[in-house]
Amino acid sequence: MHILLIHQAFTTLDEPGGTRHYELAGHLAAAGHRVTVIASPISYLTGHPVGPAAPRPSVADDPQGVRILRVYTYPGLHRSFGRRVLIFFSFMFSSFFVGLKVKDVDLVWGTSPPIFQGLTAWALARLKRRPFLFEVRDLWPAFAVAIGVLKNRLAIRLAESLERFLYRRADRIIVNSPGFLEPVRRLGGREPVVIPNGVDVGMFHPQADGREFRDRWNLGDRFVAMYAGAHGVSNNLGILLEAARLLLDEPRVAVVLVGDGMEKPALLAKATALRLTNLTFVPSLPKNEMGRALAAADACIGILKPIPLYATVYPNKIFDYLAAGRPVILAMQGVILDLVEQAGAGIPVPPGDAPALAQAVRRLAADPQQARRLGLAGRAFVETHYDRRKLAGELIRIIQPMEKP
């Protein structure tokens, strides 16, 4: 089967960001399927080029057998609603015209967000008279409305109409969190199936000590509480900075934030104003370097704004934390909390509660044996239930019946 994936933020192992689709595509290729990906040449996280930005698409044949077409996308970061529209729509149109030229396609795979590329995938599937697989990784536009990024009533109505349109016209729907099943069904999605976020467990080594990373960032032998991921509006990292302020009386504790995003300049300014000498900011790292970074952590932090809708999400970073064998301090509610508790892999704290977050760090710093037990329990859990290779097998079982004779 030849699968055409339309994915603006497609990320390979030598780029920062989630590599769910790169890893799944590799497993599909290993199973004998052809995979062509149409992606942006601009990193969604950093705004920096990850491929040639010329008007004509660049072609790369990845070592794992995946063909990647990088097409024109308006350059820059998502600093305003108008900029986002330009970025998303430029990719939507360029990916459509390039997709028309991809021959012998058996299945078109669209993924959201951004939801506009889902429209491209649907249009290509219909023009090529091939099945349309739609993947929901985020309840957009509901999330954008909840955090105040999308406010215009007309834009909200149009986005909601597009969401329902795609749900109802998909030949098959997959979601990456069980929390998305009911909302997708309510809006007309037929029989959505969960292919959850997971992790390539071979990329992480629980026994590693992370000495190289610690030396590079002058962390010494302190207890390292690490957040690794996007620095955006949703991530509520101001609470983590407040927790770091409350931990200033613990010289043996260091708080490390790895990543980038639109909120990072404000976070840097706040850390300076609060004189957070125990806080270290590290730029985004390629996925193939995240194993070394997480090996330097003694505990890892998952945090989101205390918005009820976020109880539906399965964040990528939590699976990486678990695979690294590090205990998770989880300032989130909902399905991801259920997973971490089922794994016996961490300490829950109320979202938005900086003192509780700081206390959880103190608790693990004072009991390294407990931290180690929690971390190893999480590693065993994801090896059994969320190894990307097994999840790719589930995806293959879903798409194979969609192939037209």
C-alpha positions in Angstrom: 0.0 0.0 0.0 1.2 3.5 -0.8 0.3 5.9 2.0 0.3 9.7 1.5 0.6 11.5 4.9 -0.1 15.3 5.0 1.6 16.6 8.1 2.9 20.2 8.4 4.8 19.5 11.7 6.3 16.2 10.7 9.5 15.7 12.7 12.5 13.4 12.2 14.8 12.2 14.9 17.4 15.0 14.2 14.8 17.7 14.9 13.1 18.8 18.1 9.5 17.8 18.7 7.3 14.8 18.7 8.3 12.0 16.4 5.1 9.9 16.6 4.6 10.0 12.8 8.2 9.5 11.8 8.4 6.3 14.0 5.0 5.0 12.8 6.0 5.7 9.2 9.2 3.8 9.6 7.4 0.7 11.0 4.9 1.0 8.1 7.8 1.0 5.6 9.4 -1.9 7.4 6.2 -3.9 7.0 6.3 -3.4 3.2 4.2 -0.2 2.7 5.4 2.8 0.8 5.0 6.1 2.7 5.2 9.6 1.3 5.1 12.5 3.7 4.3 16.1 2.7 5.7 18.4 5.4 6.8 21.9 6.1 10.5 23.0 5.8 10.0 25.1 8.9 10.2 23.7 12.5 6.9 24.2 14.2 8.6 24.6 17.6 11.5 26.9 16.7 10.6 28.6 13.4 14.0 27.6 12.0 14.4 25.8 8.7 14.7 22.1 8.7 14.9 21.7 5.0 15.2 23.9 1.8 12.6 26.7 1.8 12.6 27.2 -2.0 9.3 27.4 -3.8 9.8 24.0 -5.3 9.5 21.1 -3.0 12.6 19.3 -1.8 12.7 15.5 -1.7 14.4 13.4 0.9 14.5 9.6 1.0 14.9 8.8 4.7 17.1 5.8 5.7 14.1 4.0 7.0 12.5 4.1 3.6 10.1 7.0 4.0 10.0 9.7 1.2 9.6 13.2 2.6 8.5 16.2 0.5 9.2 19.6 2.1 6.9 22.2 0.5 6.7 26.0 0.8 5.4 27.3 4.1 5.3 30.9 5.2 8.3 31.3 7.5 8.3 32.3 11.1 6.9 31.5 14.6 3.2 31.5 15.6 3.3 34.8 17.4 -0.1 36.1 16.4 -3.4 34.8 15.1 -2.7 36.5 11.7 0.7 34.9 11.5 -0.8 31.5 12.3 -3.3 31.8 9.5 -0.6 32.6 7.0 1.5 29.7 8.1 -1.3 27.2 8.1 -3.0 28.3 4.9 0.3 28.5 3.0 1.0 24.9 3.8 -2.6 23.9 3.1 -2.4 25.1 -0.5 1.2 24.1 -1.2 0.7 20.6 0.1 -2.4 20.2 -2.0 -0.8 21.1 -5.3 2.3 18.9 -4.5 0.0 16.1 -3.4 -1.8 16.1 -6.7 1.5 15.0 -8.3 2.1 12.1 -6.0 1.2 9.0 -8.1 -0.3 5.6 -7.2 -1.6 6.5 -3.8 -3.8 3.9 -2.0 -4.6 5.8 1.2 -4.5 9.5 2.2 -3.7 10.2 5.9 -4.6 13.6 7.3 -3.8 14.6 10.9 -4.9 17.5 13.1 -3.8 20.0 14.3 -3.5 22.2 12.4 -6.9 21.2 11.1 -6.5 23.0 7.8 -4.2 20.3 6.5 -7.0 17.8 7.2 -9.0 19.6 4.5 -6.1 19.1 2.1 -5.9 15.4 2.9 -9.7 15.0 2.4 -9.6 16.9 -1.0 -6.7 14.8 -2.2 -8.4 11.5 -1.2 -11.6 12.4 -3.0 -9.8 13.6 -6.2 -7.7 10.4 -6.2 -10.7 8.3 -5.3 -8.9 6.8 -2.4 -9.8 6.3 1.3 -9.3 9.1 3.8 -7.9 8.3 7.2 -8.3 11.2 9.6 -6.2 11.4 12.8 -7.2 13.6 15.8 -4.3 14.5 18.0 -5.9 17.6 19.6 -9.5 18.7 20.0 -9.2 21.8 17.8 -10.7 24.3 17.9 -12.0 23.6 21.4 -8.5 23.8 22.9 -7.7 27.0 21.1 -11.0 28.5 22.4 -10.4 27.3 26.0 -7.0 28.9 26.3 -8.1 32.2 24.6 -6.0 31.8 21.4 -9.1 31.8 19.2 -11.7 34.4 20.2 -13.4 35.6 17.0 -16.9 34.2 16.9 -17.0 33.8 13.2 -13.7 32.1 13.1 -14.8 29.7 15.8 -18.0 28.8 14.0 -16.0 28.2 10.7 -13.4 26.1 12.5 -16.1 24.0 14.3 -17.9 23.5 10.9 -14.6 22.3 9.4 -14.1 19.9 12.3 -17.5 18.3 11.9 -17.1 18.2 8.1 -13.8 16.2 8.4 -15.1 13.9 11.2 -18.2 13.0 9.1 -16.4 12.5 5.8 -13.5 10.4 7.0 -13.5 6.8 6.0 -11.8 6.0 9.3 -10.8 8.0 12.3 -8.0 7.4 14.8 -7.3 9.4 17.9 -4.2 9.5 20.1 -6.0 9.6 23.4 -9.0 7.7 24.8 -10.2 11.0 26.1 -10.9 12.1 22.5 -13.3 9.2 21.7 -16.5 10.7 23.2 -16.0 14.3 21.8 -15.2 12.9 18.3 -18.3 10.7 18.4 -20.5 13.6 19.6 -19.4 15.6 16.6 -20.2 12.9 14.0 -17.1 10.8 13.9 -17.9 7.2 13.1 -16.2 4.5 15.2 -13.0 6.3 16.1 -10.2 4.0 17.2 -7.4 4.8 19.7 -3.8 4.5 18.5 -2.3 6.2 21.6 0.8 8.2 21.9 3.7 5.9 22.9 7.4 5.7 22.7 10.3 3.9 21.0 11.6 2.4 24.3 15.0 1.7 22.7 15.8 5.4 22.6 15.9 5.6 26.4 18.1 3.9 28.9 16.9 3.9 32.6 20.4 3.0 33.9 22.2 5.9 32.2 23.4 8.7 34.6 23.3 11.6 32.2 26.8 12.8 33.3 27.6 14.4 29.9 24.4 16.6 30.0 24.9 17.4 33.7 28.5 18.6 33.0 27.5 20.6 30.0 24.9 22.6 32.0 26.8 22.7 35.4 24.2 20.6 37.2 26.8 18.7 39.3 25.3 16.1 41.6 22.1 18.1 42.4 18.7 16.5 42.3 17.4 17.5 38.8 13.7 18.1 38.3 13.2 18.4 34.5 10.5 19.6 32.2 11.1 18.8 28.6 8.7 20.1 26.0 7.0 23.1 24.4 7.0 26.4 26.2 3.6 27.6 25.2 0.4 29.1 26.6 -1.0 25.7 27.5 2.0 24.5 29.4 1.5 26.7 32.5 5.3 27.0 33.1 4.8 30.1 35.1 3.6 27.8 37.9 6.8 25.8 37.5 8.9 29.0 37.9 7.0 29.8 41.1 7.7 26.3 42.4 11.4 26.9 41.6 11.2 30.1 43.7 9.8 28.1 46.6 12.8 25.6 46.2 15.5 28.3 46.5 16.1 27.1 50.0 17.1 23.7 48.7 20.6 24.1 47.2 20.7 20.4 46.3 17.8 20.8 43.9 18.0 22.1 40.3 15.0 22.8 38.0 15.7 22.4 34.3 13.4 23.4 31.4 14.3 21.9 28.0 12.6 23.3 24.9 11.3 26.4 23.1 8.0 28.1 22.4 6.2 31.4 22.2 6.2 31.9 26.0 9.9 31.3 26.5 11.0 35.0 26.3 8.5 35.9 29.0 9.6 33.0 31.1 13.3 34.0 30.8 12.4 37.5 31.9 10.4 36.2 34.9 13.2 33.9 36.0 15.6 36.8 35.9 13.2 39.1 37.9 12.7 36.3 40.5 16.5 35.6 40.6 16.0 31.9 40.1 19.6 30.8 40.5 18.3 27.2 40.7 16.7 27.3 37.3 18.4 26.4 34.0 16.9 26.9 30.5 18.1 24.5 27.8 17.2 25.0 24.1 15.2 22.5 22.2 17.0 19.3 21.5 16.6 16.8 18.6 14.7 13.7 19.6 17.8 11.6 19.2 19.4 13.6 22.0 16.5 13.4 24.4 17.6 10.1 25.9 20.8 11.8 27.2 18.9 14.8 28.5 16.3 12.7 30.4 19.1 10.5 31.7 20.3 13.5 33.6 17.0 14.0 35.4 16.1 12.5 38.8 12.4 13.4 38.3 10.4 14.7 35.3 7.5 17.2 35.4 4.3 17.1 33.4 2.2 20.2 33.6 -0.7 21.9 31.8 -3.1 24.7 32.6 -6.0 23.7 34.9 -8.5 23.6 32.1 -11.1 20.8 32.2 -10.7 20.0 28.5 -7.1 19.1 29.1 -8.3 16.1 31.1 -8.6 14.4 27.7 -5.0 14.5 26.5 -2.1 12.0 26.4 1.0 14.2 26.1 3.9 12.8 24.2 6.4 13.9 26.8 5.0 11.7 29.5 5.7 8.6 27.6 9.3 9.7 27.1 9.6 10.3 30.8 8.3 6.8 31.6 10.6 5.2 29.0 13.6 7.0 30.5 12.7 5.3 33.9 12.2 8.6 35.7 9.4 9.3 38.2 6.7 11.7 36.9 5.5 14.7 39.0 2.2 15.2 37.2 0.3 18.5 37.5 -2.5 17.2 35.2 -5.9 15.6 35.6 -7.8 13.1 33.5 -6.8 10.2 31.4 -3.0 10.8 31.6 -3.3 10.8 35.4 -5.1 7.5 35.2 -2.3 6.1 33.2 0.5 7.3 35.5 -1.4 6.0 38.5 -2.0 2.6 36.8 1.7 2.4 36.1 2.6 3.3 39.7 5.1 5.8 38.2 4.7 9.1 39.8 3.2 11.7 42.2 0.1 13.6 41.2 -0.3 17.3 42.3 -3.2 19.6 41.6 -2.8 21.6 38.4 -1.9 25.2 39.0 -0.6 24.6 42.6 3.0 25.7 42.8 3.5 24.9 46.5 2.2 21.3 45.9 4.6 21.0 42.9 7.5 22.2 45.0 6.6 19.8 47.8 6.6 16.9 45.4 10.1 17.7 44.3 11.2 17.9 47.9 9.7 14.6 48.6 11.5 12.8 45.8 14.8 14.6 46.5 14.6 13.3 50.1 13.9 9.7 49.0 15.9 8.7 46.0 15.0 5.1 46.4 11.3 5.9 46.1 12.1 8.0 43.0 14.0 5.0 41.5 11.2 2.6 42.2 8.6 4.8 40.6 10.8 5.4 37.6 11.4 1.7 36.9 7.7 0.9 37.4 6.9 3.4 34.6 9.5 1.9 32.3 8.1 -1.6 32.7 4.6 -0.3 32.1 5.4 1.5 28.8 7.5 -1.5 27.6 4.4 -3.6 28.0 1.6 -1.3 26.8 3.0 1.7 24.8 6.0 0.5 22.8 5.7 2.2 19.4 6.4 -1.0 17.5 3.3 -2.6 19.0 1.2 0.5 18.3 2.4 0.5 14.7 1.1 -3.1 14.4 -2.3 -1.9 15.6 -2.3 0.9 13.0 -1.4 -1.6 10.2 -4.4 -3.8 11.2 -6.6 -0.7 10.9 -5.4 0.5 7.5 -5.0 -2.7 5.6 -8.8 -3.3 5.2 -9.0 0.2 3.7 -6.9 -0.7 0.7 -9.0 -0.8 -2.5 -8.5 -3.9 -4.7 
